[in-house]
Amino acid sequence: MKLSIVIPIFNSEKYLNKCIDSIFKYHKANIEVILINDGSTDKSLEICKQYESKYSNIVLINKKNEGQGIARNYGIKVATGDYITFVDSDDFFEDDVLDYINDYIEKQKLDFYIFNWNYVFNDKKIKNVRNDKVQLFYKEDMKFKLFLDNMVWPNKENSYGSAVWAKFYNLKIIKENNIKFHSEREMFSEDLIFNLEYIEHINNVVVLDKTIYCYYQNSTSYKNKYHGDYIDKLNNIYFYFKEKGYLSNEYKSRIYIRLFSYIKSCFINEIMHFKYKVAYKNVKEICEKENIYNIICNCDKVDNKSDKLILFLIRNKLYFFIVILYKILRIIREL
């Protein structure tokens, strides 16, 4: 059996060695590592070439910058393994896990494997909460809805995660059904969409507590920059869910909670980068859009007190209090 590991790379020279070294550390599993340099302008390509010359099982693709989702599609196209996983270039595997993964997958031969992970803050690891050690779900079982609910909007007390890292997919299923990543430049959560489209074609999935992956939290991340395309991305994923029937089927309550989380991201994007008057104007414009109004009207399953408060403020058009609330929260976090 063979495992394909796809790593999209953009300006990751600071983290790349640790990421790649973690793959080649203490393992005997049959793997191929596909490095996709997505138009980096730092020394990432040079680092990739060094590893390519060192290991015969590395495939290097050098391409123009198109974003992580499109880069992963290049990896899928050239991958030759039986199972495939995706790694972010600033993350890394735990020591000596690939042999365990290989042996477990080869023994079970299931369609989808979801392992556990650590969050890494300033080199300190915090394990993701996973209540059950092993859970096996079959599509025909009633419990499968619980699994899919968790994928759509992860339960923070028992998260399976909607990201594609720390998961292994049957590559044959992906290729036979032409499953691809959407661009993260066009809509939120390309990982979630990929998982939902993949799940349509599987018969079973296993969720394990085994920690294999370290998800690095970067304080200078994408979230700290202003993005003028957030509303377009929200609209695109709203129409995607609508066209796929998720806004009218049994999973709609979770989908609407997910969409509400994107609305909050849009709020934060405006409030954190503009002063009160402009932030208020922008938040008001967001809330008055037809699609946003529809999401708010259907988002009635939130259990978080702060979310209930924000929904109350929106429904009563108290937009300025939303701005004040987020401004205060930001000040508290910076103390």
C-alpha positions, -999 to +999 in steps of 0.1 A: +000+000+000+011+036-007+003+069+010+004+102-009+011+133+011+003+167-006+018+199+007+009+232-010+036+258-003+036+296-004+064+316+012+069+290+040+107+291+043+104+296+081+084+264+087+091+242+057+121+222+069+103+211+101+072+201+081+091+180+056+115+165+081+085+153+102+074+132+073+108+115+067+115+109+104+115+073+116+092+056+091+092+026+068+058+032+052+056+034+014+050+071+008+052+098-019+055+134-009+041+159-034+054+195-029+035+222-048+054+255-048+026+279-054+045+309-067+066+315-036+088+346-036+110+336-007+134+306-005+107+279-003+114+266-039+151+264-031+143+243+000+120+221-020+147+214-045+171+204-018+147+178-005+139+167-040+176+159-046+178+141-013+147+118-016+136+099-046+100+097-035+094+135-036+075+150-065+081+187-069+056+209-089+065+246-094+036+267-105+022+303-105+004+314-074-033+304-075-040+296-039-040+265-016-071+249-030-060+249-066-025+238-055-040+207-038-058+198-070-024+197-088-013+172-061-044+150-065-038+149-103-003+135-100-008+114-068-003+076-073-010+063-037-039+043-025-047+069+001-040+106+002-037+133+029-030+170+028-006+189+050-003+227+055+033+238+050+036+254+085+023+223+102+040+190+109+034+153+118+040+140+153+071+118+156+069+083+142+032+081+132+033+073+095+041+036+101+011+034+126-011+051+100+001+029+072-005-003+093-039+008+105-052+017+071-038-014+054-055-036+081-089-018+080-092-008+044-120+017+050-130+047+029-122+076+053-098+079+083-100+109+107-072+111+132-067+136+161-044+166+163-026+190+186-030+228+184+004+244+187+006+279+204+041+293+209+055+257+207+031+245+234+008+217+223-029+215+233-047+183+223-080+185+205-108+172+226-120+138+214-145+121+238-146+087+221-114+067+214-127+050+182-159+055+164-168+036+132-197+050+112-215+033+083-236+053+059-267+032+064-266+037+102-287+064+120-254+076+138-241+087+104-261+119+107-243+127+140-210+123+122-220+146+094-234+171+118-200+172+135-183+177+102-205+206+092-203+224+125-177+207+148-188+201+183-161+218+204-165+192+231-158+164+206-144+178+174-137+158+142-127+190+124-137+201+089-102+207+077-086+181+054-054+177+074-052+148+099-074+128+075-067+101+049-089+097+018-092+069-007-076+083-037-095+061-061-128+075-048-116+111-053-104+105-089-133+083-100-158+110-089-136+140-100-137+155-065-117+188-064-111+217-041-128+250-048-106+280-045-104+296-010-103+329-029-139+323-041-156+310-010-151+302+027-142+267+039-130+249+008-119+221+031-155+216+044-169+215+008-142+190-003-152+168+027-189+170+020-184+161-016-161+132-007-186+119+020-213+116-007-193+087-022-181+068+008-197+039+027-178+042+060-156+064+081-135+058+113-127+085+138-097+078+161-082+095+191-047+088+179-029+122+176-009+124+144-007+161+134+003+194+148-017+224+137+005+255+141-013+287+152+004+317+136-002+350+153+005+369+121-021+349+102-045+356+074-072+366+100-053+397+110-055+413+076-084+432+060-102+413+032-125+431+009-138+398-006-154+384+025-190+392+015-185+377-020-170+345-004-200+343+019-225+347-009-207+320-030-208+294-002-244+303+006-254+296-030-233+265-031-252+251+000-285+262-015-278+246-049-267+213-032-299+212-011-282+217+023-305+246+032-335+224+030-324+190+041-319+174+075-285+191+080-298+226+075-297+237+111-259+230+113-254+246+079-270+278+090-249+279+121-218+275+099-230+304+077-236+325+107-200+320+117-190+334+084-212+365+090-194+370+123-161+368+104-174+395+080-183+417+111-149+412+127-132+420+094-149+454+093-149+462+130-113+454+136-101+476+107-123+506+108-133+532+133-168+531+149-187+552+123-174+534+092-176+500+110-213+506+119-221+516+083-204+485+069-220+461+095-255+476+088-250+471+050-240+435+056-270+428+078-294+443+053-284+421+024-311+396+014-289+365+018-277+376+052-312+383+064-322+348+053-294+332+072-302+352+104-339+342+101-330+305+099-303+304+125-323+293+155-301+264+169-272+284+184-264+274+220-237+299+226-248+329+248-227+354+228-241+342+195-276+345+209-268+381+219-254+389+184-285+374+167-307+395+191-289+427+182-291+420+144-328+411+145-335+443+164-312+464+141-290+474+170-259+473+148-239+499+167-240+476+198-224+449+177-196+472+169-191+482+205-192+445+216-165+434+193-143+465+200-146+457+237-137+421+231-106+431+212-095+454+240-099+426+265-079+402+244-050+427+241-048+433+279 
